[in-house]
Amino acid sequence: MTHASTVSETPFNTDVARMTAPEDVRVGDYIALLTETCQYPTFFWNTLDNNVLPPEDPVLIKYKPHPDDGPYKVLSVCLPFVFVEQPNGCTRIFDVRQCELARVSDDFARMVFKRRSPSSEGKSKKNSGKERRKKSKRRKKRK
């Protein structure tokens, strides 16, 4: 079997999240947080003996959030703020001056929302309860 035939037998589709400018974010878009910048006062880094950083300059730290934090559905936009909903129904406000956003595909986001919604978690708990009851009935029949 050749590699080409294997690829043609198992086609797959890969979407790519694209970084988006704040002015391009629209209600109904699905977005992910790529980076977030936090601002801290200089005295967190300066010691009494060694004042390396000027006190008027804040320290900016850019970090990458955990992948489980997204995607988000945009509910409202009033730049520089973007009001979003998480798959679990909680909401959050992004300040686009402090973060970089990426637009993700609708198919990807819908699947994540479907799998992470509170109603889907409830269904899986109900199913696991049913499975436990079935197993206990089987054990009783064996005895």
One Martini backbone bead per residue (centre of mass of N, CA, C, O) as a GRO file, in nm:
protein
  143
    1MET     BB    1   0.097   0.036   0.023
    2THR     BB    2   0.056   0.360  -0.031
    3HIS     BB    3   0.049   0.679   0.077
    4ALA     BB    4  -0.162   0.798  -0.119
    5SER     BB    5  -0.393   0.594  -0.057
    6THR     BB    6  -0.422   0.662   0.242
    7VAL     BB    7  -0.500   0.959   0.208
    8SER     BB    8  -0.756   0.912   0.026
    9GLU     BB    9  -0.912   0.730   0.242
   10THR     BB   10  -0.836   0.972   0.476
   11PRO     BB   11  -0.989   1.237   0.494
   12PHE     BB   12  -0.916   1.580   0.600
   13ASN     BB   13  -0.990   1.874   0.804
   14THR     BB   14  -0.809   2.184   0.835
   15ASP     BB   15  -0.810   2.449   1.043
   16VAL     BB   16  -0.737   2.807   1.073
   17ALA     BB   17  -0.641   3.036   1.284
   18ARG     BB   18  -0.699   3.395   1.272
   19MET     BB   19  -0.580   3.680   1.306
   20THR     BB   20  -0.744   3.973   1.451
   21ALA     BB   21  -0.872   4.268   1.435
   22PRO     BB   22  -1.067   4.454   1.636
   23GLU     BB   23  -1.242   4.586   1.393
   24ASP     BB   24  -1.327   4.275   1.286
   25VAL     BB   25  -1.512   4.226   1.514
   26ARG     BB   26  -1.815   4.032   1.546
   27VAL     BB   27  -2.114   3.947   1.593
   28GLY     BB   28  -2.092   3.583   1.613
   29ASP     BB   29  -1.818   3.532   1.653
   30TYR     BB   30  -1.533   3.322   1.678
   31ILE     BB   31  -1.295   3.324   1.946
   32ALA     BB   32  -0.949   3.355   2.046
   33LEU     BB   33  -0.690   3.357   2.279
   34LEU     BB   34  -0.353   3.415   2.236
   35THR     BB   35  -0.290   3.684   2.407
   36GLU     BB   36  -0.184   3.839   2.723
   37THR     BB   37  -0.151   4.153   2.895
   38CYS     BB   38   0.020   4.238   3.185
   39GLN     BB   39   0.020   4.476   3.460
   40TYR     BB   40   0.290   4.589   3.671
   41PRO     BB   41   0.446   4.700   3.924
   42THR     BB   42   0.777   4.770   3.989
   43PHE     BB   43   0.799   4.677   4.298
   44PHE     BB   44   0.804   4.367   4.235
   45TRP     BB   45   1.126   4.396   4.125
   46ASN     BB   46   1.217   4.579   4.339
   47THR     BB   47   1.459   4.651   4.566
   48LEU     BB   48   1.615   4.821   4.812
   49ASP     BB   49   1.914   4.789   4.673
   50ASN     BB   50   1.778   4.744   4.361
   51ASN     BB   51   1.682   4.998   4.138
   52VAL     BB   52   1.631   4.925   3.811
   53LEU     BB   53   1.344   5.030   3.786
   54PRO     BB   54   1.134   5.260   3.710
   55PRO     BB   55   0.848   5.354   3.884
   56GLU     BB   56   0.676   5.463   3.621
   57ASP     BB   57   0.730   5.178   3.497
   58PRO     BB   58   0.572   4.924   3.388
   59VAL     BB   59   0.522   4.579   3.383
   60LEU     BB   60   0.517   4.367   3.099
   61ILE     BB   61   0.321   4.064   3.048
   62LYS     BB   62   0.325   3.801   2.819
   63TYR     BB   63   0.068   3.554   2.764
   64LYS     BB   64  -0.053   3.219   2.736
   65PRO     BB   65  -0.329   3.072   2.735
   66HIS     BB   66  -0.519   2.823   2.794
   67PRO     BB   67  -0.689   2.623   2.569
   68ASP     BB   68  -0.952   2.588   2.764
   69ASP     BB   69  -1.046   2.910   2.726
   70GLY     BB   70  -1.181   2.808   2.456
   71PRO     BB   71  -1.393   2.944   2.281
   72TYR     BB   72  -1.570   3.242   2.173
   73LYS     BB   73  -1.867   3.432   2.179
   74VAL     BB   74  -1.984   3.712   2.029
   75LEU     BB   75  -2.214   3.958   2.167
   76SER     BB   76  -2.030   4.230   2.192
   77VAL     BB   77  -1.924   4.563   2.061
   78CYS     BB   78  -1.696   4.816   2.232
   79LEU     BB   79  -1.450   4.974   2.165
   80PRO     BB   80  -1.213   4.789   2.344
   81PHE     BB   81  -1.466   4.595   2.385
   82VAL     BB   82  -1.544   4.236   2.443
   83PHE     BB   83  -1.829   4.039   2.455
   84VAL     BB   84  -1.837   3.705   2.593
   85GLU     BB   85  -1.891   3.349   2.546
   86GLN     BB   86  -1.883   3.053   2.692
   87PRO     BB   87  -1.963   2.723   2.678
   88ASN     BB   88  -2.077   2.737   2.994
   89GLY     BB   89  -2.212   3.056   2.989
   90CYS     BB   90  -2.003   3.234   3.054
   91THR     BB   91  -1.869   3.559   3.095
   92ARG     BB   92  -1.666   3.813   2.914
   93ILE     BB   93  -1.412   4.075   2.904
   94PHE     BB   94  -1.232   4.229   2.652
   95ASP     BB   95  -0.924   4.403   2.607
   96VAL     BB   96  -0.770   4.478   2.304
   97ARG     BB   97  -0.513   4.625   2.434
   98GLN     BB   98  -0.435   4.326   2.597
   99CYS     BB   99  -0.496   4.154   2.326
  100GLU     BB  100  -0.506   3.861   2.116
  101LEU     BB  101  -0.698   3.767   1.835
  102ALA     BB  102  -0.887   3.483   1.700
  103ARG     BB  103  -1.034   3.331   1.437
  104VAL     BB  104  -1.264   3.072   1.425
  105SER     BB  105  -1.427   2.822   1.324
  106ASP     BB  106  -1.750   2.728   1.334
  107ASP     BB  107  -1.719   2.421   1.357
  108PHE     BB  108  -1.527   2.417   1.593
  109ALA     BB  109  -1.694   2.587   1.796
  110ARG     BB  110  -1.954   2.417   1.797
  111MET     BB  111  -1.825   2.162   1.907
  112VAL     BB  112  -1.726   2.281   2.172
  113PHE     BB  113  -1.999   2.385   2.274
  114LYS     BB  114  -2.141   2.111   2.272
  115ARG     BB  115  -1.931   1.954   2.465
  116ARG     BB  116  -1.925   2.207   2.701
  117SER     BB  117  -2.199   2.212   2.780
  118PRO     BB  118  -2.405   2.171   3.045
  119SER     BB  119  -2.602   1.969   2.902
  120SER     BB  120  -2.382   1.757   2.819
  121GLU     BB  121  -2.291   1.693   3.109
  122GLY     BB  122  -2.563   1.585   3.209
  123LYS     BB  123  -2.590   1.352   3.010
  124SER     BB  124  -2.333   1.198   3.097
  125LYS     BB  125  -2.428   1.153   3.389
  126LYS     BB  126  -2.682   0.996   3.324
  127ASN     BB  127  -2.546   0.769   3.164
  128SER     BB  128  -2.363   0.671   3.394
  129GLY     BB  129  -2.600   0.591   3.579
  130LYS     BB  130  -2.724   0.381   3.393
  131GLU     BB  131  -2.475   0.201   3.374
  132ARG     BB  132  -2.461   0.128   3.675
  133ARG     BB  133  -2.738  -0.007   3.692
  134LYS     BB  134  -2.686  -0.227   3.482
  135LYS     BB  135  -2.445  -0.359   3.627
  136SER     BB  136  -2.592  -0.430   3.890
  137LYS     BB  137  -2.803  -0.617   3.755
  138ARG     BB  138  -2.600  -0.821   3.640
  139ARG     BB  139  -2.480  -0.911   3.911
  140LYS     BB  140  -2.747  -1.017   4.032
  141LYS     BB  141  -2.799  -1.236   3.814
  142ARG     BB  142  -2.538  -1.407   3.872
  143LYS     BB  143  -2.629  -1.477   4.178
   0.00000   0.00000   0.00000
